């Protein structure tokens, strides 16, 4: 295959990955509409979103993989991986992110969740005693400065968002790290779509045990149906499918760089639809966080080469 064809394939992969990140950005902004403007209870939203998404993903998985969809439960290791992913990764991440958006805004919540690769490296250093790379230390300092600029807007004596939202956002970043790490054993032996489907389904069942989606539902309006549908499609099903498709054209490290579009899109949409004011200090903070995660991922990629 000549270099021209390779370049076109990589560009195609980048395009699909970028579209997936844009969809996640749209989903985050829609979540703010649901949690704040429509005042939908978190428990009902989470029960509805996860159960419907889980059913759809498993149906798609069964169409694509048939009985292989159930292989995740044939091994004790993979079964434990899926269940822990569902509870400590998916459930906790969706819960913390929702409350981070509800008590603050989608832009800040997305930036804080985007720190998950940094939390993974910190966990490796603290619990596995892995020596940090120089790029890890630089990334940590840049991310710290970036987050401080984002949450203070340059005024160190006040916060631009409530402390509650900051804590939920940090929790979202930590649980997003669990979301990445916990399903690795299951995903190594099973299609990622199947792992996501079972994880979401298990989360949906557990959420509904606590708050059944059919008991005392909120007023069902056209806006609510379209909003929930947008979160389900643009927040999980379509972008995940696009990322899988993108991986057929471009290397995973190139695809992962496109994740940076998500907080950018969310911030832009928050400014447009929620009239969120962002000064140059906050914009600088966002750029520093994005740069930090890029340096972190690039440093790790070079070690593997």
N, C-alpha and C positions, 0 to 999 in steps of 0.2 A: 504494500500500500504506500503510495507516494505521500510526501509531506503535505501537499495541498489537501488531499483527502483526510489525512489525520487532523489537520488544523480545522477543517470544516466539521468533522465529527466532534472535536473538543468544543468548538464554538456552539454546536447544537446542544451538547450536554450542559454547557454553561447556561444557555438560554432556558432550558427546561428547569434547571436548578434555581435560576433566578425567578422564574415564574412561580415556583413552589414557595420561595421566600416571600414574594409579593402576596401570595394567598395567605400565608401565616400572618403577615402584617395586617391584611384586611380583617382576618379573623379576630386578632387582638383588639382592633378598633371597634368591631361589632360587639365584642364582649363588654366593652365599656358602655355601649348603648344599652345592652341588656341589664347589666348590673347597676347602672346609675340612673339612666333616663327612664327605663321601664321598671326599675326597682324589683327585679325578679329575684326571689330567694336563691342563694347559692346552692342549697341542698337540692331543690327541685331542678335547677339548671344542670347540675352535675349528674343527677340521676338520669335525666332525659338525654343529655348529650352522650354519655358513655354507653348506655344500654342500646340506643338506636345505632350509634356508630359501631359498637361491637357486633351487633347482628349483621349489619351491612358488610363489615369487613370479613366476617366468617363466611358469609354467603359467597362473597367474591373469592375467598381463599378456597372454598370447597369446589367452586367452578374451575379454578385454575389448577388446584393440586389434588382434588379428590380426597381419598382416605388419608393422604399424607398430612392433612390438616390436623389429625388427631395424634400424630407421631410425637408431639411435644410431651405427651403424658406417658409414653412408653418407658422413659428413663426417669429415675428419681431426680437426678441432677437437673435435667431440663425442666421437669415439672416444678421443682422448687424455684428455679430461675424465673419461670413465667409468673408464678404466684407472688414471689417477692417483688418482681417488677411491677405487677398489677397494683399491689398494695403500697409499697414504699416509694415506687417511682411514679407510676401513672396517677394513682389516686391522690397522693400527697401533692404532686406537682400541679395537677389541675385545681386542687383546693386552694393551695397557697397563691397560685397565680390569679385565680378569680378574686380572692380577697384583696390581693395587692392592687388589682385594677379597680375594684369597688371602692376601696378606701383612698385610692390615689388617682392614678391615670394609667392608661395602657402604655404610653411611651416610657415612663419610668419603670413600670413593671417589666416590660420587655428588655430594657437595658440591664436590669438586675438579673433577670433570668438568663441573659446572654453570657453571664459570668460563669456558667456551669463548667466549661473546660478548666477554668482557673481553680474551681473547687475540687475537681478531679485530681489535678496536680498537687494541690495542698493536701488532699487526703493521702495520696501516695507518699508524700514527704513525711507526714505526721505518723501514719499508721504502718506503712510498709518500709519506712526509713530509707526511702529512695533519695539520693542526692539531687537537689534541684539543679537544672541547667542555668547558665547565665541568662538565656532568653526567658526562662521562667521568672527569674528575679526582676528583670526589666519589665516583663509583662505585668507582674504583680504591682509594681510601683506605678506604672502607667494606668492600670485599671483602678487602683486606689485613688489616684489623683483625679481621674475621669469621673468616678462615682461621686467624689466629694464636690466636684464642680457642678455635676448634674443636680445633686440634692440640695446645694446651698445657693446656686446661681451666683457664686462669687462672694456671698456674704456669709462668713463663717459663724456669725452670731445667730443665724436663723436657718430653718430648713424650708425648702421649696415644696415639700410634701410631708404629710403627717408621719410621725415616728412609726405608727401602726403599719402604714403602707410600706415604709422602708423595711420593717422587720418581715412582713409577709413577702416582700420582693426578694429579700435575701434568702428566705426560706424556699422561695420558688427556684432560685439559682442553685441551692444545695440539692433540692429534690430533683431538679433537672439533671444534676450530675448522677444521682441514683438511676434516673430514667435511662441514662446512657450506659451505665456500668452493669446494672443488674441483669438485663436480658442477654448479655453477651454469650453465656454458655448455651442458652436455648437457640439464639440466632446463629450460632456456629454450626448447628446441626439441622436447622429448620429454616424455611423461607422467612425473611423478616416480616412479610405481610401476615403470615400465620401467627407469629409471636405477637405482633401488634394487635391482631384480631382477638386472640385469647386474653391478652392483657387487658384490653379495653372491655371485653365481655365480662371478665371476672370483676373488674372495677365497677361496671354497670350494675351487676347483680348485688354487690356489697353496698353500693350507694343506695340502691332501691330497697334493701333490707332496712336501712335506716330511714329513708324518705322515699316511699313509693311515688313514682311520677304520676300515677293516676289518682292519688289521694289528695283532695283539696288543691287542684292545680290552679295556677294564677289565671286571670282572664285571658283567654286565647284570642288574640287579635291577629290581623294580617301581618302587622309589624313584628309581632313576637314570632310567628311561624317562619317568616322570611329570615329573621335574625338568627334563630336557632338553626335553621337550615343552612345558613351561611357559615356558622361556626362549625357545624358537623362536616360540611363538604370542604370548606376552605381551611378549616383548622386541623383536619386529620386525613380524610380519605383522598382528596385530589392531590394535595401537596406531597403526601407520602408516595402515592403512585408515580407522581412526576419525578421524585427523587430516585426511585427505583429505575425509572426509564432513563434518567440522566446518567446514571452509573453505567449504562451500556455504551455511552459515547465518550465520557470523560473520566479521568481518575478520581477516586474518592476525595483526595485532598483538594483538588480543584473544585469539585462540587461543593465541599464543605465551606469554602471561602464565600460562596454566595449566601450563606446564612446571614452575613452582615447586612444584607438588604432588608431583613425583617425589622430590626429596630428603626432603620431609616424610614421605611414605608410607614410603620406605625406612628412615628413622630410626625411625619408630613400629614398623614390623615387626621391625627389628633389636632394639629394646628388648623386644618381646613374645617373639620366637622365639629370639633369641640372648642374651637377658638383658644386652644392652648397657647399661651405666650412663651416663646423660647428666645432668650437673649444669646449673645455671642458666647457667653461663658458656658451655658448649657450645651450649645452646639459643639464647642471645643471639647467638653467633657465626653460627649457621645463619640466624637472622633477618636479621642484617646482610648476609650474602652474598646472600640472596634479595632484600633491599631494593636492594642494589647493582646487581644484574642488571636489576631492574625500572627503576631510574633510568636505567641505561645504554640500555635498549631504548626507554624513553619519550622520552629526549632525542633519540635518533636518529629516532624516529617523528615528532617535532615538526618536525625539520629538513625532512623529506620533504613535510610538509603545506603 
